[in-house]
Structures are given as structure tokens and as C-alpha cells.
Amino acid sequence: MILTLFLACVPLLLQAQSMQARIQRVEAAGTTLRDVRVRLDWPADAPEGRLRLQAGDLDAGALGWRFRELDWQCPLQRETTGVTPRWRCAGPVRSGDGRALHLALVLDAAATAATLVSGDTRVGLIRDSATPEITRIDLRQVPAAWVEALVREAWSVARLPRGRLDGKVRINAHSARPLGVDADLAVTALALETDDASAAADGLTGDLAIRFLLPDDALTATVDGRLRGGELLVGNAYVVLPESPVTFGVDLARAGAGDWALPRLKWRDGATLQVDGQARLRPDLGIASLGLSLASHDAAAVPGRYLSGWLGQAGIQGLTLSGGFRAGLELDDAALRSAELSLTGLDVGDSDGRFRFDRLDGAVRYSSAAPVRGSVGWQGGALYGMSFDAADWHLESRDGLLRLRELVEVPFLGGQVGFDSLEVQLPSAQSGLRMATALRLDAIDVGALARSLDWPAFEGTLTGHIPTVRYADNRIDFDGGLSIGLFDGRVDVSSLAVERPFGVLPTVTSDLVLTGLDLHALTGVFGFGSIEGRLHGRIDGLRLVDWNATAFVAELHTEPAPGVRQRISQRAVQDISSVGDASFVTTLQGRAIALFDDFGYRGIGISCRLRNEVCRMGGLRSEGNAFTIVRGAGLPRLDVVGFNRDVDWPTLVERLAAAAGGDVAPVIE
């Protein structure tokens, strides 16, 4: 480009002390210069002249470089070595309003050499006269932004805001062949961003070998590299590269504005992950087709390096793996056509202890068309610290669904959890993972469940049949209901749903009906004095956020039952009074109430409507702001009446805790 023009002008310039030339257009080596102006001033008998070269526009065509208002000035010197003269010129070059760089030029009949310097950055260029179509470039500490234009020729939305390049580039601009570029580069702390935020990278360090051809309106390329550290983000895939070398390779080709063809994809990360495949991408980098095979002989590092983006969305950032696996998949039009996952002694867990599966073995196969079968099992595991035994799952897939072929029963907490059916729809471009199952619970030990979850010492069994349990969009919905045998009565659970079951702030919603619970056993567990009788009621619209109640409408009351006494201890009266901002009113005078251990009652009732951390309380009956919680019977007769219907919920919870601990005192009127 500039150097070719200079070589052509030198013989003319030496015939006069001052000479000017203006050329409308110059084309050389795939580069076009427009509005070129050359001026040489060389006074008679002077040892050197003064050269100035200006160009209104430089367009490097397929390489993507374009500069405006180029201006280079330098002292021109002639050196004689043997019979061949050598010309040397070095000085500042500017482009538009850009900062001046230092350009040095040395040329003779055999070669042209140029060096561009800016601080620690150096670009050296050599072209031999015998092969003028070939340009060799030497890069030292070159900012990645300098080659951004070239990258954008292949990837129009890409930008390189940070990073350094070192290495050698060879450009072949033969007029009868496509432009070819071979580059062997070392990259340091390279960053990449895209205008549409579809991909990003930062801190990439390693070595690249790049070979590509740029025929008219097309591109073919081969890239092989070795990376040591850095981060990659493509869609939801977030990759954290290790400091140990990771090698990769890709072949790609594109004609015009059509699809990208990637006939070779290769990734080698030691024993952690090996990938081979091929793909076809649409112009917007959407997947037209994809085939991959993956293998891991030591999967411990896979979650942290390769899965954190997806795991974060699912709320299981702490996933741990130990063992190995193999996998393969085929996509067409971004839809999964087939997949297979083979597990070999794989342990799966959660760093927060929420779940664990021991020694997973077998193969799961998926097909969007023809039926395929597989089976997988585990040797044991745990859910929130509650152990379960071994189980085997026999599966089949057809028409895009994965189904259970036969009943699975998993021994759990002294009983069994049965899966009568299972249907899984894998994630797609339109939706995420979806599952549906029919669930049976048989004689699950509620006491063991309570101990594992650090609940009060409940006793009883959990039994139920849920015809459909659905998982979609990070939410579990239970159709049907559960019946829990508890305190010699029953708790029926319906409309149960769990949002973000393994994520941040899990949320549970449900309705509950209580029937005939033994109050003596119930109050004994909670340390809430002693009450004899049977408790009934319901809790509607229960909502727990991170296992803390935020909303519900509750109504609890006693009902007489044959052979069951209705008595309440003095301690229980005190506890109810302290919790409900109540006083107890008796037919006896003064503090004579303290002489009695317990009292008969006709009925107990309390209600709470929780909204915005305020509990609107009620009882058996209400008069103005007062409500009766305990209606006495017999002698001594005692009633408990509340006088504050709006109670701060956190305060109420503190009072319940204090009552359970016995830290209350009676208030007698």
C-alpha cells in the first residue's frame, strides 16, 4: 500500500529539488488508497530530503482495516551498500485525530521493511521483491483492539476491548487467489464482547494458530489453540478455564451471509472434559444443527468450570460430582433429536447438604422419534440429611418424552416412596425442563422426618397418593393431597406447591385441614403447658418464604369427643394469655387462681389472618376489639379474653418461643 506507492515514486523524486505528485487511486496487495499526495523536498547538495505522504482514505478490503486522513512525514536518507542503494525514512504517522505513531521504512531492490512503534507496541512488516504478494508481519505487545477490524470481518458484532498479542502473521495477497492469512499468536489477558451480549470472554491467555482464506464474499478458517486461564460466556454457558492448558480446535466456513459450517469441534481439558463434534450455526449464531460427544474420567471440576451458568438458574450452584460419565447429543433446528448419558460410579451431591446420590451407574437414552431404552440406578443417597436406599429406574424414550417403564419403590424413613409413573420433557428453545410423576407415600415416619429437619418431636406417619406431581419453570405443583397421621389425628394437605425448591428463597404454598389432633400430646411436644381435648381447624393460603410464614388464614378450635376430658393447665392459660395479648377472667377474686393446677373449659378457639407481617386475631366470639380464646366451664370457671386484635407477626413468633420456653408470667383480672 503506502510502501508500494513510495517505491514507484522514488526515481522521479530524485530528479528535482522539490517534487509533488497527486494520485487519485492506488491498488496493491488487496489494499486501496484514495486521494494520495506525495511531496519530496531535497535541497541541492543536502545529505537527506524531506518526504511527506498523505492519503485521504486507506481501505484494506477483506482485512477490515480502514483509515482516513493518513499523514506521514520523515527525513529521507540514501545509504549505499555495494552497488544497491538503500533508502531509509522514519518519522511520525497520524490517522485522523488519532495519536501519532512512529513509522520507520527501509527499502532496497530486494525487500521492503517497515516498523510501526507506539510505546512498548511494535509491528514489523517485511515484503520481498521476489514475492511481492506475500507480507510478513511481526507483532510485539500489540493491543487486541488493533486487530478488531479484522475480527469483525468474520464476526460483525465482536469487539476486543482489552488484551495483548505477540507473534507472526503471513498475508498472501496473490491477485489470482483468495486472500490468505496465517497467524501464530500468543494472547495475553484477552477480552471479547459482542454488541448483542450473546458472548463474552475475559482474561484469556494462551497460544493460537489461525489459518483462513477470504475469497469473494466468503470465509474458510482453521483455528487451533492452547488456553491457560480466563472466562467465557456464551448464552447461559459460563466457562472458567483452569491454569493448566486446555487445547481446542475448530474449522469453520461461510459463504456470503449464509450459515456458518463448523465441521470440526475439539476441546481437551485433561481428564475433566473431552469434547468432539460438528455444528452448523445461523448468521445470528443460533444453532441450526449440532452433534457432540463428551467424556469425563474425573468429573470433580466439571460443575465449577462448565456448569455454573445453568446450575445458578436452577438454584443448585453447589453441585458436586465424583466419578466419570460419557454423553452424546444431536440437535436440529435447536431441538434435541437424540441424547445418551452413561454414568460410571458417579457420586452426585450438593455442598449445602440438600441432596446426595451415591454410585450412579447405567445409561439414560433419549429420542425424539424412534423408541430407545435405558436404565440407571444408585446405591443410596440422602435428601436434606435423610437417607434413602438403592433403587433402579428402567426408562424408555420416544416422541420426545422420557418415561418410566415400571414402578419404582424407594425405601425411605421406615416407609416407602413409590413412583407409579414418570414423564420427563427435556429443555428446549421454547421451555425448560418439565417433569410429571404419580407419587405414593406409605408409612413415612414423621418422627424421623422431624428429627432430620430439626423440627419439634412430632410422632406419626405420613401416607398419601398424589396422582400428579409436576415440575416446570423451577416450580413443583402437587395435584391431589397428602394425609399425615399426627397426634392421634389427621392433617390433610392440599394445593401444595414449591417454587425454587433448591434455589434462593424457596417458597411453599398449601392448604391444611386439621382433624381430631390430641391436644395433650401436641402441647407436650411444644412445651405449651398442658391441654386435654381434640383440636380441629384449617389453615388456608399458607405461604412460606425460605420456610418462614408470610401469609395464611388460620382458624383452630376444639370439639368435644366421647371419653376425652377438656381441661387446661394453669401454665397453658398463662402461655395463651402471653401470646394473644389476653387476660384471664375468673369467678374467684384476687390471686386465688394460683391455687388451682388446671381448669375445665367448654371450648377453645383462636384465628389469625396474616398479611404484611400483621396477624388479625380472633377467637370463639368477638365483641369490639375483644375476643374470647378460652371459654371456661365448671368451678372454678375461667375465661381467657384477648384485647388486641392486630398483633405484629414477628412479635407473636417471639411470644410463642418464649411460651414454649416457659418464660411467661400470668396477668389476672
N, C-alpha and C positions, 0 to 999 in steps of 0.2 A: 504494500500500500504506500505509505509515505516513502519508504526506502526505495522502492522500485521507481517512483517518480524522481527521486533525487539522483539516482544512477543515470537516468535518461537525460537529466538536465546539466550535469557537471561539464561535459565537453563544451557546451555552448557558453556556460557562465564564465569559463576561463578566458574567453576571447575579448573581454572588456572589463574596465574597472568597475562598472556597475551595470547590472542587467536585471530585468524584470520579466516574468512570464505569468500568464494567466490561462488556466486550462479549465474548461467547463466541466469535464468529466474524465475520470481515470478509473479503469477497472484492472485489478490484478489480484491473483490468488484468492478469489472469492470475496474481494473487498472492493467497494466503490467509494471514490472520493468525488465530491462535487465542489465547484467554485474554488479551485485550487490556485493559490497565488504564491509565487516564489520570487524572492529578491536576494541578489548577492551583491555586496559591496566589497571590492578588493582593490584598495588603492595601489598605484604602481609602486613596485619595489617593497611592498609590505609583506611580512612573513606569513600573514594569515588574512583571511577575509571574514566578512560578517554575513551569515546566512539567516534568512528568515523564511519560514514556510508556514502558510496559513491555509486552512480548509474550512469551508462553511459547513460541511457535513461529511462524516465518515460512517459508512454503513457496512458492517462485517457480514451482512446477509445471514446465512444459516447459523453462524455462531452467535447471533443475537446481540452483538455489541454495536452500539451506535453513539457517536459523539458529535457535538455541534461546536462550532467556533473554535477549532483547534488552532493553536498558535505556538510555534517552536522557534526559538532564537538561540544561535550558538556561534562561537568563533570556529571557522572552518580552517583546518590545517592540512598541509600536504606533507606526507612522510615518504621518503624514498628508501626502499629496501631492495637492493638488487635492481632489476630492470622494471619491476612492477610498482607503480605508485600506490600509496595507501592514504586514504582520506579519513580524517578524524574530526568529529564535531560533537560537542557536549554542551548542554545548556537546559534551561527550564522549558517545560511544555505545559500549556494550560488548555483546559476544555471548559468553555462557557465561564461560569463563575466558580469552577472548581479550584482546589488548592493546587499550586504549581508542583509538578514532579520534575525530576531531573532525568533527562534522556541523553544518553551517550551513544554515538554511532561511529562504527569503524567499518570501512569497506575497501575492498580491492577487487581485482578481476576475479578472484577465486570465491570470495564469500562476503556476506554482509552480516555484521553482528551489531546488535543493539541491546542496551541495558537501560531499564527504567527503574529508578530508585526513589523510594519515599521512606525516610527513617530506616527502620530495620527491614522494610519490604524491598525485595529485589526481584525483577523479572528480566531474564536474559533471553535474547532471541538470536538464532543463527539460521542463515539460509545460504546454501552452497550454490554457486553459479551453475554447476553441472546438473543439479536437481532443483531448479527454482520453484517447483511445485510443492516442495517439502519444507516445512518450517519447524524448527525445533525450539521449544520454549523451556527454560529452566526457572522454576518458581522457588522463592525462599521467603518464608514468613508473609505470604500474600493473604490479605483479608478475603474471607469467603465471599464477601459482597462483590468483589471484583469479577467473580465468575457467575454471579446471579443471573445475568442476562443470558448466558449460555444455558443454564439450568432451565430458565423459563421458556426457552425454545422447545424443550421437551415437556415441561410441566408448567403451564402458563400461570398457575396460581401460587407457585412456590416462591419463597423468599429466604435468603440466607443472612440473617441479621448479625450473626457472630461466628467466629471460628477463624482458623488459620490453615493455609495449605502450603505444603512443600512437595516438590517432586518435579517430574519431567513430563512434557506434553509434546506430541508429534502430530502436526497437522499436514494432511496430504490434500492439496487443492488442485489436483490434476484436472485440466479442463475437460477431459474425456471421461472422467469418472466421478462418482458421488464424493462429496467432501467427507474425508475420514479423519477421525481424531482418536489417538491412542494416548492414554494418560496413566501414569503410575504415581499416585499421590499419597502423601501422609497427611491426615487431617487431625487437627487438634481443637478440642472444645467446640466442635461444630454445632450450630443451631439452625434449625429449619422451621419455617412456619408457612402455612397456606392461607390465602385470603379468605377461603371459606371455612377455616378452622377444622377441616377434615383430618388434618395430620399435623404433627409437630415432633420435633426432636431437640434435644439439648445435651451438651456435654459429650458428643460423640467423638471418640478418639480412636484412630486406627489407620489401616492402610487400604487403599482402593486401587484396583486395576480396572480401568474403564476403556472399552473399545466400542466406538459407534460410527455409523455411516449416516450421512444426511443426503440421500438422493432427493430429487424434487418432491416436496410436499410429503416426505416420509421420514422414517427413522428406524434403524435397527441398532441394537446395542447389547453388549455383554458387560456385566459388572460383577466382579469378584472382590471380596474384601475380608478383612480381619479386624474386628472391633474389640476395643478394650475399654469398657465403661460407657456410660451415657444412658439416656432415656429416650423412649419412642412412644408416641401416642398416635394411633390410627383408629378413629371411631371410638368404641369403648375398650379397645385393646390397649393396655398400658404395659410396656415392657421396660424393666430395669435391668440393664446389662451388667454382667459381672466384670471385675477387673481382669479375670482370666480370659484369654482370647475366645471369641465367638466368630466362626467363619461363616460366610454366606455367599451365595451366587444367584444371579438372575439373568436370564436372557429375555429381551423384550423387543417388540417390533410394532410399528404403527404406520398406517397409510392414511394420509390426509387427516381428516377429523374423525376417523373411524375408531373402532375398538382397539385397545391395547392387547396384544398377544404376548403371553408370558409362558413359553414352552418349558422353561426350566426354573424351578424354585428350589433352593437348597439352604438349609440352616443347620449348623452344627455347634451345639453348646455342650461339649463333653458328654458325660453320662446323664446330664439333666434333660436335654431335649434334642432330638434329631428330627428334621422335617424335610420331606421331599414332595414335590408337587408341580402342578401347572395350573394356569389360570387364563381367563380372558376377562378384561375389565372394560367397562363402558367409558366414554370420554370423561364422565364425571367421577370415575374411579369406582362406580358401583359394580358389583360382581355379576358378570354375565354367566360365567361358569368357573368352577373351581374343583380341583381334586387334590387332596392332601393325604399323606401318610405320616404319622407321628409315632415316635417311640421314646420312652424314658426308662432307663435302667436304674435310676435313682431319682425319684420324684420329689425329694425333700424341698428342693429350691424352686419347683415349678410354680406354686401359688404366689410367692413373693416376686418372682421375676416376670411371670407371664399372665397371671390370672387376676391380679388385684383390681383391675378396672371392672371386670364383670362381678367379682366377688363383692366389691363395695356396693354395687347396685342391689345385690341380693342380700346384703346385710351380714355376710359371713367373711369379713376381712381376715379373721384369724384362722382360716382353714389350714390344716397341716396334713401332709402326705408323707408316707414312708413306704417304699416298695417300688414296683415298676408297673408300666402299662404300655399298651400299643393301641393306636387308634387310626381310623381312616374315615374319610368322608368325601362325598361328592355333592356339589351344589350346581343347580342350573337355574338361571334367572333368579338368583338369590334364594331359591327354595332348596331345602335339603332333600336330596334324592335317595341317598343311602348313607349309612354310617355303621361303624363297628367299634366297640370298645372292649379290649381284652385286658383283664386285670390279673396280676400275678403277686399274690401275697401283699396286697396294698392295704395299708392302715390309713384310715381317714379320721381326722379329728378336728376339734375346734379349740383354739388356745384359751377360750373362756370357759371350757368345760361343758358346753351346752349339748354336745353330741360326740359319739365316738363309734366307729365301726372297725372291727378287728379282722385282719386277714381276709380281705375281699378277693375272691377268685372266680374266674369264669369269663363269659363273653356276653355282651348285650349287642344285639343287631337290630338295625332299623332299616325299613324300606318304605318308600312312598308308593310302591306298586306291588311287585311280586312278594308273596309271603316268605319270611325268614324266621328262624327260631334261634333262641339262645337261652342260657341260664347263668345265674350269678348267685353267689351265696357268701355269707360271712360266718365267722366262728363265734362271734359275740360282739358286745358293744355296750353303750350306755347312753341314756338321754337325761340330761340335767343330773348326772350322777347316779341314775337308776339303771342298774344293769339289765340287759336282756340277753337271751341265749341265741344259739346258732339258728340260722334259717336259710332256706334255699328258695329262689324265685325262678320259676320257669316261664319264659316270656315268648311272645311271638309278635311280629310286626307285619302289617300290611296296610295299604291305603293311607299311609302317613301317620298311623297310630301305633303305639306300643301297648300291648295288652298282656294281662296275666292269664296264663293258661290253666292254672289250677289254684285252689285255695292255699293260702299261706297262713300258718299259725305261729306266732312268736310268743314263747313263754315270757311273762313279764310280771314282776311284783306279786308272785304267788298265784297269778291267774294267767289269762291268755289274751293277746290282741290278735284278732283274726281279720284278714283281708280277703273278703269274698270276691272282690274284683278290683282291677286297677287298669286305668287307661291314661296314657301319657301322650301329650302333643308337644313335640319339641319346639323350641323358639324358632320364629320365622321373622321375615321383614315386617309382617303385619301384627304379630303378637309375641309375647314372651312365653315362657314355659307354662303349660297348663296341665293339670292332673285332676283325675276324679277317681274315687275309690269308694267301696262299700266297707264299712268298718264295724267290727263286733268287739265288744269288751266284755270279758267274762270273769267275774270274781276277782277283780283287781284289788289288792289290799290297800285300802285308803290309809291305814296306819303307816305302812311302809312308804307310801307316797308322801304323807305329811312329814315324816322324819327326813326324807331326802330333800324336800323343799324347805325345811326349817319352819314348817307350819306348827300350830298347836297340835297337841297329841290327839288328833281325831282317830276314831276307830270305826270300821265298817268296810263295806265292799262297794266297788264300782262296777255296774253292769249296764249294758245298753247296746242298742243296734242303731247305727246311723246309716240309712240307705245310701246317702251320697255325701262324701267329703270332697269339696272342690278347692283346688289351688290355682289361682291366676292373679297376675299383677301384684305379686308379693302379699297375697291375702288368702286365708283359709276360711271357707264357709262350710258349716255343718248343717245338713238337712236332717230332719228328724230330731231325736233328743237322746239324752243320757239320763239314766236313773241311778242315783247314788244311795245305797243303803247306809244311813248315817244316824248315830244316836238312837237306834231302835225305831227310826222313822225313815222318811224318804225325802230326797231332794231331786227334783226333776229339772233338768237343764234343757232349754230350747233356744233357738235363734242364736246359736253360738257362732262367732266369727272372730278370727285373729288376723290383724294387719301387722305386717313386718315381723313375722314370728321369730326371725333370727336377726333382725335389724335394730336400728336405733329407735327407741321409744316404742316397743311393741304395744299394740292396742287390742284389748279384748272387749267384745260386746256380747251380751247374753240376757236372757230372761230366766228367772229361777222361781220354782214353786216349792215351798216347804210344807211337809205333811207329817204331823204327829211326832216331831222330834222330842226326845226325852230331855226335859229342861234340867233335870238333876245331873245327868251326865254332861250336858252341854256346858252348864255353868261351872261344873267341876273342872272341865278342861281349861276354860278361860280364867279360872280363879275369880269368878264374879259372884262371890257369896254363894248361896245355895237356894235354888228354886225348884220346887216339885210341880210337875204338871206337863202338859203336852203343848208344844209350840207349832203354830201354823202360820202361813203368810206367803207373801210373794215379793220378789224384787224384780221390777220391770225396768228395761232400758239401762241395765248396768253397763257402765263403760269404765274400763281400767286402762290407764296410760302408764306404761312402764310399771305395771302391776299396782298402781295407786288409783283408787276410785276418784273419778272426776264427775260422774253423773249417775243418778238412778232415782227411781221412785220405789220406796220400800214401805211395806205395811206388815207388821208382825203382831200376833195376838195368841192368847191361849184359848183352848176349848176344853170343857170338862170331858173326861174319859172314864168309863167304868173302872172302878178299882184303883184309880190314880188320885192321890191326895193333891190338893192345891195349897201349898204352903210356901212362904217366902221368909228367908232368914233376915235377921236384923242387918247383917253385913250386906246382903243383896239390896235391902232397902237403901242403905247408905250409898251403895255404888250407883243405883239407879238415880238417886237424888243428885249425886255429884255430876253425873253425865248429862242429865237432862235439865240442869238449872232448876231443879224441883225442890219442894219442901214436902215433908210428910205430915199429914194432919191426923190426929188420933183423938179418940174419945177420952183418953186419960189426960191428966193435967201434968204440966211441967215436964220433968225428965224421967217420969216413971216408966216411959217406954223402954228405957235401958235395962229394965228388969226382965224383959222377955227376950228369948232367943229367936223365936220365929212367930209368924202370924199367918192366919188363914186369909185367903183372898178369893174374890168372886171372879175377877178377870184381870189380865194384864194386856195392855196394848200400846204400841208405840209406832209412829210412822216418821218417815223423813223423805223429803223431796230435795235432792241435792242438785243445785245449779250454781255455777260460778263461785264455788267454794263456800256456799251458804246452805245450811240444812234447815228447811222449813219443817218444823216438827209438829206432830200431833199425837193424840192418844185415843183412849176409848171414847171420850167425848170432849168437846171443846166449848168453852164459854169465853168469848172475847179473846184475850191473849193467854188465857189459862187453858190447860188441857190435862185430863186425868190419865196417868200412866198405870197406876195400880188402884183397883177398887177393892177395898177390904171387905171381909166377911167375918162374922162371929166376934168374940171378945178375946182380947182387946182388938177392936176394929181399927184399921189403919189404911188411910188413902195417901197416895203419892200424886201430887199435882205439880205440873210444870208451869212456869210463868214467863218464859222467854221462848217464843216460837221460832225465832230466827237465830241460829247458832252458827258461828264461824266453824267451818268443817275442820281445818287443822286443829283448832282448839278442842273440838269434840273428840278428835282422834287422840289428842294428848290426854283428855279426861278418861277415855276408855283404857288407855295404857296405865294411867295412874290407878284406876279402879281395879284392874287386873292385878296390879302390884300391891293392893291393899292400902294405898296412900290416900285415904279419904277420911272425912270426918262428918258426922251427921248434922243436919240442920233441922231443928224441930220447931214447929209452931203449935 
